[in-house]
Amino acid sequence: MYAVIKTGGKQYKVSKDDVISIEKLSDDAGKKIKLTDVLIISDKGKPIIGDPLIKGASVEAEIVDHAKNAKVTVFKKKRRHNYRRKKGHKQNITNIKILSINSKASKSVKSAAEDKKGTPKTTTKKTTTKKTATKKTTTNSKKSDDSSKKNDKKSKLEPKKTSKGSKE
């Protein structure tokens, strides 16, 4: 069983008893935390995919310790200008151990989906018949408006008559 969680702007694939390094958390070492941003849970080859998160699912973990990651070197250079700057820093990280993966939401999501399938079918049929009836009435009114517009166009096309005769 594994899960894909999101923390610190990154995604991690975790299993039970894994120790992973994540962005620094403010909690103390030895404290248990609950990560609720679960994207995917897979159990026996049947993944449950969230949209974007799985509601009610969580991953319980324990903070092992706080440390610093390997040094990252930042080197800037502009050629032919004698410009060189070398800096670096170490990113603060937290090592956590995954204790358990809870997927309680999977059963509730399935039951909610089954409830939704039964109820909307009867209501959608009624609304579709009402929509078609309103469409027919609007099209009839449009036709009458169009016919009056055609008559106006015909009158514009006819030459105007003046007192001296017809104008061509």
C-alpha positions in Angstrom: 0.0 0.0 0.0 1.3 3.4 -0.9 0.1 7.0 -1.1 1.1 10.2 -2.9 1.1 13.2 -0.5 1.7 16.9 -1.1 3.7 19.0 1.4 6.0 22.0 1.0 5.0 22.5 -2.6 6.3 19.0 -3.6 4.8 15.5 -4.0 6.1 12.4 -2.3 5.3 8.7 -2.8 5.3 7.1 0.6 4.6 3.7 2.2 4.4 2.6 5.8 7.7 2.8 7.7 9.4 5.1 5.1 11.6 7.9 6.3 11.6 10.9 4.0 13.1 14.4 4.0 10.6 17.2 3.4 10.6 21.0 3.7 11.1 22.2 7.3 8.1 21.9 9.6 7.7 24.0 12.8 6.8 21.2 15.1 9.3 19.6 17.5 11.1 16.3 17.1 9.2 13.3 18.3 5.8 14.8 17.7 3.2 13.0 15.6 1.6 14.9 12.7 -1.2 14.3 10.3 -0.8 15.1 6.6 -4.2 15.6 5.0 -3.1 16.5 1.4 -3.4 13.0 -0.1 -3.6 12.8 -3.9 -3.5 9.1 -4.6 -3.9 5.9 -2.4 -3.2 2.5 -3.9 -4.1 -0.6 -2.2 -3.6 -4.0 -3.9 -3.2 -2.5 -7.3 -6.5 -0.5 -7.2 -5.6 3.2 -7.0 -8.0 5.8 -5.6 -7.4 9.1 -7.3 -8.5 12.4 -5.7 -9.9 15.4 -7.5 -7.4 17.0 -6.6 -7.4 15.6 -3.0 -9.1 12.6 -1.5 -11.5 13.8 1.1 -11.0 12.3 4.6 -7.8 10.5 3.7 -4.7 11.2 5.7 -1.2 10.0 6.4 0.1 9.8 10.0 3.8 10.5 10.5 6.3 11.2 13.3 9.0 13.8 13.1 12.4 12.1 13.5 14.6 15.2 13.5 15.4 18.5 11.9 18.6 18.9 9.8 20.1 20.8 6.9 20.3 19.5 3.4 23.6 19.3 1.4 25.0 22.7 0.4 23.7 24.2 -2.8 26.3 26.4 -4.7 25.1 29.5 -6.5 27.7 30.8 -9.0 27.1 33.8 -11.1 29.4 34.9 -14.0 29.4 37.4 -16.8 32.0 36.5 -19.4 34.5 39.2 -20.5 33.5 41.5 -17.6 35.5 40.0 -14.7 32.3 39.4 -12.8 32.2 36.3 -10.6 30.1 35.7 -7.5 30.1 32.5 -5.5 27.5 31.9 -2.8 25.8 28.9 -1.3 23.3 27.9 1.3 21.9 24.8 3.1 18.2 24.2 3.0 16.5 23.4 6.3 14.7 20.0 6.2 12.6 17.7 8.4 13.0 14.0 8.4 9.7 12.2 9.1 8.7 8.5 9.4 5.4 7.3 8.0 3.4 5.5 10.6 0.1 4.7 8.8 -2.0 5.5 5.7 -5.7 6.1 6.4 -8.1 5.7 3.5 -11.4 6.0 5.2 -12.7 8.3 2.5 -12.7 5.6 -0.2 -15.9 3.9 1.1 -17.7 7.2 1.7 -16.8 8.4 -1.8 -18.2 5.3 -3.4 -21.4 5.4 -1.5 -21.9 9.1 -2.3 -21.3 8.4 -6.0 -24.0 5.6 -5.9 -26.5 8.0 -4.3 -25.9 10.6 -7.0 -26.4 8.1 -9.8 -30.0 7.2 -8.7 -31.5 10.6 -8.0 -30.5 12.9 -10.8 -31.9 10.7 -13.6 -35.5 11.4 -12.8 -35.1 15.1 -12.4 -33.1 15.5 -15.6 -35.8 14.0 -17.7 -38.4 16.5 -16.4 -36.1 19.5 -17.0 -35.3 18.5 -20.5 -38.9 18.4 -21.5 -39.4 21.9 -20.1 -36.4 23.2 -21.9 -37.5 21.9 -25.3 -40.9 23.5 -24.8 -39.3 26.9 -24.0 -37.1 26.6 -27.0 -40.0 26.1 -29.4 -41.8 29.2 -28.1 -38.7 31.3 -28.5 -38.0 30.0 -32.1 -41.6 30.9 -33.1 -41.2 34.4 -31.8 -37.9 34.8 -33.6 -39.6 33.7 -36.9 -42.3 36.4 -36.5 -39.6 39.0 -35.8 -37.6 37.8 -38.9 -40.6 38.1 -41.2 -41.2 41.7 -40.1 -37.5 42.5 -40.8 -37.8 41.0 -44.3 -40.7 43.3 -45.1 -38.6 46.2 -44.0 -35.8 45.1 -46.2 -38.1 44.9 -49.2 -39.4 48.4 -48.7 -35.8 49.7 -48.5 -35.0 48.0 -51.8 -37.9 49.6 -53.7 -37.0 52.9 -55.4 -38.3 56.1 -53.7 -40.9 58.0 -55.5 -40.8 61.8 -55.6 -43.2 64.4 -56.9 -41.3 64.7 -60.2 -41.4 60.9 -60.8 -39.6 57.8 -59.8 -36.0 57.9 -58.8 -33.8 55.2 -60.3 
